[in-house]
Amino acid sequence: MYSPLLVKPMRDELTGIGFRELTTAEEVDQWMAEKEGTALLVINSVCGCAAGMARPGVRLALEHPARPQRLATVFAGQDAEATARARGYFADIPPSSPSMALFKDGELVYFVPRHRIEGRDAEAVAQDLRAAFDQYCA
C-alpha cells in the first residue's frame, strides 16, 4: 500500500479539475444512479508510466468543447471497495488501471483500458478521449 502522502497529489490531479472522488461502494452506486446525460469515470492508479499519462491526458481532453457532464474517479489500490463496485458496472471488461469509462444515459459507450494508455503520451490519450466526446457528448 502506498503512503497517503504519495497518493494525495495523484488524487488531486483529478479532483483539482472537477472530478468527484468516490471512496465507497455506496458513493459509486449513487453516482451511477444518475443516468441522464454523459459521465466519465476514471479509475486512477499509482502506476508510473500509464497513470502518469492518463491523468494529464484526461485534463487535456476536458479542455475540448464537447465533454462529459459529470466526472468521477475511484482510486485502484487505495479505495478497493469503491473500485470493485465501479468495475461491476462494466464487468465484462477485464480489470484495468488506470482506465476510463464513458457513459451515456447510464450505458457504457466507450472504454479506455490501460493497454491503450501505456507507451503513449498525454496528447495521444487526449485525442482518443476527444473523439469519444465528439461522438457521445456533443
C-alpha atoms as a printed R data frame, in Angstrom:
    type eleno elety resid chain resno       x      y       z
1   ATOM     1    CA   MET     A     1   0.000  0.000   0.000
2   ATOM     2    CA   TYR     A     2   1.340  3.403  -0.933
3   ATOM     3    CA   SER     A     3   1.657  6.237   1.538
4   ATOM     4    CA   PRO     A     4  -1.269  8.705   1.594
5   ATOM     5    CA   LEU     A     5   1.308 11.482   1.133
6   ATOM     6    CA   LEU     A     6   2.414  9.920  -2.144
7   ATOM     7    CA   VAL     A     7  -1.128  9.266  -3.360
8   ATOM     8    CA   LYS     A     8  -2.671 12.656  -2.492
9   ATOM     9    CA   PRO     A     9  -1.099 14.546  -5.435
10  ATOM    10    CA   MET     A    10  -2.336 11.796  -7.768
11  ATOM    11    CA   ARG     A    11  -5.854 12.198  -6.385
12  ATOM    12    CA   ASP     A    12  -5.619 15.991  -6.533
13  ATOM    13    CA   GLU     A    13  -4.648 15.890 -10.193
14  ATOM    14    CA   LEU     A    14  -8.216 14.794 -10.999
15  ATOM    15    CA   THR     A    15 -10.212 16.357  -8.167
16  ATOM    16    CA   GLY     A    16  -8.486 19.652  -8.931
17  ATOM    17    CA   ILE     A    17 -10.092 19.702 -12.386
18  ATOM    18    CA   GLY     A    18 -13.593 18.906 -11.199
19  ATOM    19    CA   PHE     A    19 -13.706 15.150 -10.635
20  ATOM    20    CA   ARG     A    20 -15.763 13.884  -7.737
21  ATOM    21    CA   GLU     A    21 -13.812 11.316  -5.762
22  ATOM    22    CA   LEU     A    22 -15.813  8.207  -4.913
23  ATOM    23    CA   THR     A    23 -14.314  6.304  -1.991
24  ATOM    24    CA   THR     A    24 -17.097  3.872  -1.048
25  ATOM    25    CA   ALA     A    25 -19.331  1.436  -2.896
26  ATOM    26    CA   GLU     A    26 -22.358  3.491  -1.825
27  ATOM    27    CA   GLU     A    27 -20.898  6.647  -3.381
28  ATOM    28    CA   VAL     A    28 -20.286  4.758  -6.634
29  ATOM    29    CA   ASP     A    29 -23.862  3.457  -6.675
30  ATOM    30    CA   GLN     A    30 -25.272  6.936  -6.007
31  ATOM    31    CA   TRP     A    31 -23.166  8.453  -8.776
32  ATOM    32    CA   MET     A    32 -24.076  5.694 -11.228
33  ATOM    33    CA   ALA     A    33 -27.776  6.018 -10.339
34  ATOM    34    CA   GLU     A    34 -27.810  9.369 -12.151
35  ATOM    35    CA   LYS     A    35 -28.481  8.008 -15.621
36  ATOM    36    CA   GLU     A    36 -29.258 11.114 -17.637
37  ATOM    37    CA   GLY     A    37 -26.548 12.657 -19.808
38  ATOM    38    CA   THR     A    38 -22.883 11.801 -20.134
39  ATOM    39    CA   ALA     A    39 -20.444 10.798 -17.429
40  ATOM    40    CA   LEU     A    40 -16.748  9.947 -17.315
41  ATOM    41    CA   LEU     A    41 -15.421  7.610 -14.641
42  ATOM    42    CA   VAL     A    42 -11.638  7.391 -14.301
43  ATOM    43    CA   ILE     A    43 -10.059  4.515 -12.435
44  ATOM    44    CA   ASN     A    44  -6.939  6.222 -11.129
45  ATOM    45    CA   SER     A    45  -3.815  4.369 -10.052
46  ATOM    46    CA   VAL     A    46  -0.237  4.845  -8.923
47  ATOM    47    CA   CYS     A    47   1.184  3.039 -11.955
48  ATOM    48    CA   GLY     A    48   4.005  5.333 -13.017
49  ATOM    49    CA   CYS     A    49   4.017  5.258 -16.798
50  ATOM    50    CA   ALA     A    50   0.351  4.621 -17.600
51  ATOM    51    CA   ALA     A    51  -1.235  6.754 -14.870
52  ATOM    52    CA   GLY     A    52   1.376  9.420 -15.490
53  ATOM    53    CA   MET     A    53  -0.088  9.822 -18.986
54  ATOM    54    CA   ALA     A    54  -3.728  9.049 -18.131
55  ATOM    55    CA   ARG     A    55  -4.305 11.951 -15.747
56  ATOM    56    CA   PRO     A    56  -2.714 14.611 -17.991
57  ATOM    57    CA   GLY     A    57  -4.489 13.089 -20.993
58  ATOM    58    CA   VAL     A    58  -7.840 13.426 -19.252
59  ATOM    59    CA   ARG     A    59  -7.037 17.028 -18.300
60  ATOM    60    CA   LEU     A    60  -6.171 17.906 -21.906
61  ATOM    61    CA   ALA     A    61  -9.281 16.154 -23.232
62  ATOM    62    CA   LEU     A    62 -11.538 18.108 -20.881
63  ATOM    63    CA   GLU     A    63 -10.360 21.375 -22.439
64  ATOM    64    CA   HIS     A    64 -12.338 20.290 -25.516
65  ATOM    65    CA   PRO     A    65 -15.753 21.953 -26.100
66  ATOM    66    CA   ALA     A    66 -17.580 18.602 -26.172
67  ATOM    67    CA   ARG     A    67 -17.115 16.957 -22.800
68  ATOM    68    CA   PRO     A    68 -18.998 14.798 -20.301
69  ATOM    69    CA   GLN     A    69 -21.460 16.465 -17.964
70  ATOM    70    CA   ARG     A    70 -20.358 14.550 -14.875
71  ATOM    71    CA   LEU     A    71 -16.900 13.448 -13.766
72  ATOM    72    CA   ALA     A    72 -15.903 10.968 -11.083
73  ATOM    73    CA   THR     A    73 -12.902  8.912 -10.067
74  ATOM    74    CA   VAL     A    74 -12.070  5.904  -7.936
75  ATOM    75    CA   PHE     A    75  -8.530  5.009  -6.894
76  ATOM    76    CA   ALA     A    76  -7.419  1.434  -7.551
77  ATOM    77    CA   GLY     A    77  -5.232  0.004  -4.828
78  ATOM    78    CA   GLN     A    78  -6.441  2.603  -2.337
79  ATOM    79    CA   ASP     A    79 -10.234  2.519  -2.306
80  ATOM    80    CA   ALA     A    80 -10.710 -1.167  -3.063
81  ATOM    81    CA   GLU     A    81 -14.441 -1.340  -2.293
82  ATOM    82    CA   ALA     A    82 -15.263  1.659  -4.494
83  ATOM    83    CA   THR     A    83 -13.052  0.403  -7.313
84  ATOM    84    CA   ALA     A    84 -14.596 -3.060  -7.234
85  ATOM    85    CA   ARG     A    85 -18.099 -1.589  -7.301
86  ATOM    86    CA   ALA     A    86 -17.196  0.729 -10.188
87  ATOM    87    CA   ARG     A    87 -15.763 -2.171 -12.181
88  ATOM    88    CA   GLY     A    88 -19.011 -4.035 -11.568
89  ATOM    89    CA   TYR     A    89 -20.740 -1.544 -13.870
90  ATOM    90    CA   PHE     A    90 -18.642 -2.865 -16.764
91  ATOM    91    CA   ALA     A    91 -17.971 -6.380 -15.500
92  ATOM    92    CA   ASP     A    92 -17.492 -7.837 -18.988
93  ATOM    93    CA   ILE     A    93 -14.274 -5.793 -19.351
94  ATOM    94    CA   PRO     A    94 -11.198 -7.160 -17.545
95  ATOM    95    CA   PRO     A    95  -9.978 -5.024 -14.618
96  ATOM    96    CA   SER     A    96  -7.514 -2.406 -15.754
97  ATOM    97    CA   SER     A    97  -5.964  0.563 -14.032
98  ATOM    98    CA   PRO     A    98  -5.693  3.225 -14.946
99  ATOM    99    CA   SER     A    99  -8.697  3.177 -17.236
100 ATOM   100    CA   MET     A   100 -11.578  5.402 -18.294
101 ATOM   101    CA   ALA     A   101 -15.241  4.624 -18.829
102 ATOM   102    CA   LEU     A   102 -17.610  6.955 -20.668
103 ATOM   103    CA   PHE     A   103 -21.332  6.512 -20.053
104 ATOM   104    CA   LYS     A   104 -24.280  7.995 -21.899
105 ATOM   105    CA   ASP     A   105 -27.683  7.800 -20.232
106 ATOM   106    CA   GLY     A   106 -26.313  5.117 -17.903
107 ATOM   107    CA   GLU     A   107 -24.890  2.886 -20.651
108 ATOM   108    CA   LEU     A   108 -21.179  2.282 -21.170
109 ATOM   109    CA   VAL     A   109 -20.367  3.663 -24.622
110 ATOM   110    CA   TYR     A   110 -16.563  3.945 -24.606
111 ATOM   111    CA   PHE     A   111 -13.735  2.430 -22.580
112 ATOM   112    CA   VAL     A   112 -10.002  3.099 -22.485
113 ATOM   113    CA   PRO     A   113  -8.061  0.248 -20.837
114 ATOM   114    CA   ARG     A   114  -4.534  0.512 -19.527
115 ATOM   115    CA   HIS     A   115  -3.002 -1.070 -22.648
116 ATOM   116    CA   ARG     A   116  -4.324  1.857 -24.733
117 ATOM   117    CA   ILE     A   117  -2.585  4.314 -22.377
118 ATOM   118    CA   GLU     A   118   0.791  2.641 -21.793
119 ATOM   119    CA   GLY     A   119   3.564  3.760 -24.104
120 ATOM   120    CA   ARG     A   120   1.584  6.758 -25.378
121 ATOM   121    CA   ASP     A   121   1.865 10.393 -24.445
122 ATOM   122    CA   ALA     A   122  -0.844 12.507 -22.816
123 ATOM   123    CA   GLU     A   123  -1.813 14.168 -26.092
124 ATOM   124    CA   ALA     A   124  -2.469 10.801 -27.769
125 ATOM   125    CA   VAL     A   125  -4.663  9.738 -24.840
126 ATOM   126    CA   ALA     A   126  -6.464 13.081 -25.037
127 ATOM   127    CA   GLN     A   127  -7.065 12.676 -28.784
128 ATOM   128    CA   ASP     A   128  -8.813  9.346 -28.195
129 ATOM   129    CA   LEU     A   129 -10.992 10.863 -25.487
130 ATOM   130    CA   ARG     A   130 -11.831 13.948 -27.581
131 ATOM   131    CA   ALA     A   131 -13.012 11.704 -30.426
132 ATOM   132    CA   ALA     A   132 -15.290  9.843 -27.986
133 ATOM   133    CA   PHE     A   133 -16.524 13.140 -26.517
134 ATOM   134    CA   ASP     A   134 -17.346 14.395 -30.031
135 ATOM   135    CA   GLN     A   135 -19.313 11.219 -30.713
136 ATOM   136    CA   TYR     A   136 -21.178 10.910 -27.422
137 ATOM   137    CA   CYS     A   137 -21.112 14.284 -25.634
138 ATOM   138    CA   ALA     A   138 -21.804 16.807 -28.395
